[in-house]
Amino acid sequence: MNLEVVPQIYDGTGQASDACPPVSLLRDLGVLSATERLLSGRLVTTLRGGESYNMVYHLGVYNPETGRSSARMLREKCIVSMGAMIGKAIAEFWRNQDLARRGIAVPYAYGVVDASIYMDYIPTDRAAEVLRAIRLSPETDESQAALAQLIAIAIKLDRAGYRPRDYIRDLLYDGDQERFVYGDTGEDLGDPDPVNKSNVSTLHLLGRFPGLRDLIQEKSQS
């Protein structure tokens, strides 16, 4: 269910609102710097996942040092699965950080509060469109660049010993940055095991694009 909330205007007092996390929390997480002011906060939509409930906020921020205002999108992912919800949130945050250290793009995660993970929201997801283009028009420059990214992500996951159920389903495509982003580092990703390397993600990629098997194997070995 999607939920629209009338924007809440802040006057710099840091009062909490149902439309947005409190300013004090946004500062503690680093979403806002010590000098930035939250001009407005609005709950844009809510999204239900298998083990999570997501709230997406639109933040209007003013920086007095530059005299400029900007808009930011923040996602609050609440773990709602049965048992050890705080531990699951911490584990997901840790996997997000681990992928980033391994050179895999992820939404920037600010931290965990109770059973909620706060991270940047990517509003320009084009994953379905780009994956379809790879299948139908693999010869285009965009498809070649996107496929190279999929291969690189698969190789890094396999080398780290990750065994996700289907890594491609967990990817977003940031249209602004023109790159795949690992958007969901939940339990389906599993944990790394660098001692016992994997080939699970490469096999998923080959299974998704069987007509490109030779090209994928060539690029994987280059």
C-alpha positions as CSV (number, residue, x, y, z in Angstrom):
1,M,0.0,0.0,0.0
2,N,1.3,3.4,-0.9
3,L,0.8,6.3,1.6
4,E,1.0,10.0,0.8
5,V,1.7,12.4,3.7
6,V,1.4,16.2,3.5
7,P,4.8,17.8,3.8
8,Q,5.9,18.8,7.3
9,I,7.7,22.1,7.5
10,Y,10.5,22.4,10.1
11,D,11.4,25.7,11.7
12,G,14.9,24.6,13.0
13,T,13.6,23.5,16.4
14,G,14.2,19.8,15.6
15,Q,10.7,18.7,16.5
16,A,9.8,15.1,15.5
17,S,7.0,14.5,13.0
18,D,5.1,11.4,11.8
19,A,6.1,12.5,8.3
20,C,9.8,12.1,8.8
21,P,12.4,10.8,11.2
22,P,13.3,13.4,13.9
23,V,16.1,15.8,13.1
24,S,18.1,14.6,16.1
25,L,18.2,11.1,14.6
26,L,19.1,12.4,11.1
27,R,22.0,14.2,12.6
28,D,23.1,11.2,14.6
29,L,23.1,9.1,11.5
30,G,24.9,11.7,9.4
31,V,22.1,12.3,7.0
32,L,22.3,15.9,8.1
33,S,25.5,17.6,9.1
34,A,25.8,19.7,12.2
35,T,25.0,22.9,10.4
36,E,22.4,21.8,7.9
37,R,18.7,22.5,8.5
38,L,15.8,20.3,7.6
39,L,13.3,22.5,5.8
40,S,10.8,19.8,5.0
41,G,10.3,16.1,5.4
42,R,7.7,14.0,3.6
43,L,6.9,10.3,3.5
44,V,6.6,9.6,-0.2
45,T,5.7,5.9,-0.2
46,T,5.8,2.7,1.7
47,L,6.9,-0.6,0.2
48,R,6.4,-4.1,1.7
49,G,9.1,-6.8,1.1
50,G,9.2,-10.4,2.2
51,E,10.9,-9.7,5.5
52,S,10.8,-5.9,5.6
53,Y,8.6,-2.8,5.6
54,N,10.2,0.2,3.8
55,M,9.4,3.9,4.1
56,V,10.8,6.3,1.6
57,Y,11.2,10.0,2.7
58,H,11.8,13.1,0.6
59,L,14.0,15.6,2.6
60,G,14.4,19.2,1.8
61,V,17.8,20.4,3.2
62,Y,19.3,23.8,3.6
63,N,23.1,24.3,3.9
64,P,23.8,27.7,5.5
65,E,27.5,27.5,4.6
66,T,26.7,27.4,0.8
67,G,23.4,29.2,1.0
68,R,21.8,26.4,-1.1
69,S,19.0,24.0,-0.7
70,S,18.9,20.4,-2.0
71,A,16.6,17.4,-2.0
72,R,17.6,14.0,-0.6
73,M,15.8,10.6,-0.7
74,L,16.1,8.4,2.4
75,R,15.0,4.8,2.8
76,E,14.1,3.4,6.2
77,K,14.1,-0.4,6.0
78,C,12.4,-2.0,9.0
79,I,13.0,-5.7,9.5
80,V,9.7,-7.4,10.4
81,S,10.6,-11.1,10.1
82,M,10.1,-13.3,13.2
83,G,12.9,-13.5,15.7
84,A,16.2,-11.6,16.2
85,M,15.1,-8.6,14.1
86,I,17.8,-6.3,15.4
87,G,20.5,-8.9,14.7
88,K,19.2,-9.4,11.2
89,A,19.3,-5.6,10.6
90,I,22.8,-5.4,11.8
91,A,23.8,-8.4,9.7
92,E,22.3,-6.7,6.6
93,F,24.1,-3.5,7.3
94,W,27.4,-5.4,7.7
95,R,26.8,-7.1,4.3
96,N,26.1,-3.8,2.7
97,Q,29.5,-2.5,4.1
98,D,31.3,-5.7,3.0
99,L,30.1,-5.4,-0.6
100,A,31.2,-1.8,-0.7
101,R,34.7,-2.8,0.5
102,R,34.8,-5.3,-2.3
103,G,34.1,-2.7,-4.9
104,I,30.4,-3.6,-5.5
105,A,28.2,-0.5,-5.6
106,V,25.5,-0.4,-2.8
107,P,23.1,2.3,-1.6
108,Y,25.0,4.3,1.1
109,A,23.9,3.0,4.5
110,Y,24.0,5.4,7.4
111,G,23.4,3.0,10.2
112,V,21.0,0.8,12.2
113,V,18.6,2.0,14.8
114,D,16.7,-0.8,16.6
115,A,15.6,-3.0,13.7
116,S,15.7,-0.3,11.0
117,I,18.4,0.3,8.5
118,Y,18.7,3.9,7.1
119,M,20.1,4.2,3.6
120,D,20.0,6.3,0.5
121,Y,17.1,5.6,-1.8
122,I,17.6,5.3,-5.6
123,P,14.5,6.6,-7.3
124,T,15.7,6.0,-10.9
125,D,15.8,2.2,-10.9
126,R,15.9,0.9,-14.5
127,A,17.0,-2.6,-13.8
128,A,14.1,-4.3,-15.7
129,E,14.6,-2.1,-18.7
130,V,18.4,-2.6,-18.8
131,L,18.2,-6.4,-18.3
132,R,15.7,-6.6,-21.1
133,A,17.9,-4.5,-23.4
134,I,20.9,-6.9,-22.7
135,R,18.7,-9.8,-23.8
136,L,17.2,-8.2,-26.9
137,S,20.1,-5.9,-28.0
138,P,23.3,-7.2,-26.6
139,E,25.4,-5.5,-29.3
140,T,24.6,-1.9,-28.1
141,D,27.2,0.1,-26.1
142,E,24.8,0.4,-23.2
143,S,24.1,-3.3,-23.1
144,Q,27.8,-4.2,-23.4
145,A,28.7,-1.8,-20.5
146,A,25.8,-3.2,-18.4
147,L,26.7,-6.8,-19.1
148,A,30.3,-6.0,-18.1
149,Q,29.0,-4.7,-14.8
150,L,26.9,-7.9,-14.2
151,I,30.0,-10.0,-14.9
152,A,32.2,-8.0,-12.5
153,I,29.6,-8.2,-9.7
154,A,29.3,-12.0,-10.2
155,I,33.0,-12.5,-10.1
156,K,33.4,-10.4,-6.9
157,L,30.6,-12.3,-5.2
158,D,32.0,-15.7,-6.2
159,R,35.5,-14.8,-5.1
160,A,34.1,-13.7,-1.7
161,G,32.3,-17.0,-1.3
162,Y,28.8,-15.5,-1.4
163,R,26.0,-17.8,-2.5
164,P,22.9,-15.6,-3.1
165,R,19.7,-17.2,-4.3
166,D,19.7,-15.0,-7.4
167,Y,21.9,-12.0,-7.2
168,I,20.4,-10.3,-10.3
169,R,17.0,-10.0,-8.6
170,D,18.7,-8.0,-5.8
171,L,20.2,-5.4,-8.2
172,L,18.9,-2.0,-8.9
173,Y,20.1,0.1,-11.9
174,D,20.9,3.7,-11.0
175,G,19.9,5.6,-14.1
176,D,21.7,8.7,-13.0
177,Q,25.0,7.0,-12.4
178,E,24.5,4.3,-15.1
179,R,25.5,1.5,-12.9
180,F,24.0,-1.6,-11.2
181,V,23.7,-1.3,-7.4
182,Y,23.3,-4.2,-5.0
183,G,20.1,-2.9,-3.4
184,D,19.1,-5.8,-1.1
185,T,21.8,-7.4,1.2
186,G,19.3,-9.4,3.2
187,E,19.4,-13.0,4.2
188,D,19.1,-14.2,0.5
189,L,22.6,-12.9,-0.1
190,G,24.0,-15.1,2.7
191,D,27.4,-14.6,4.2
192,P,30.9,-14.6,2.6
193,D,33.1,-17.6,2.7
194,P,36.4,-16.6,1.0
195,V,38.0,-19.9,1.9
196,N,35.5,-21.8,-0.2
197,K,35.0,-19.7,-3.3
198,S,31.8,-20.0,-5.2
199,N,30.5,-20.0,-8.8
200,V,26.9,-19.5,-7.9
201,S,26.5,-16.0,-9.3
202,T,28.3,-16.7,-12.5
203,L,26.0,-19.7,-13.1
204,H,23.0,-17.4,-12.4
205,L,24.2,-15.0,-15.0
206,L,24.7,-17.7,-17.5
207,G,21.2,-19.1,-16.8
208,R,19.7,-15.6,-17.2
209,F,21.3,-15.0,-20.6
210,P,21.9,-18.5,-22.1
211,G,22.3,-16.9,-25.6
212,L,25.2,-14.9,-24.4
213,R,27.1,-17.8,-22.8
214,D,30.2,-17.5,-25.0
215,L,30.4,-13.7,-24.6
216,I,30.0,-14.0,-20.8
217,Q,32.6,-16.7,-20.5
218,E,35.0,-14.6,-22.7
219,K,34.5,-11.5,-20.6
220,S,34.8,-13.4,-17.3
221,Q,38.2,-14.7,-18.3
222,S,39.6,-11.4,-19.7
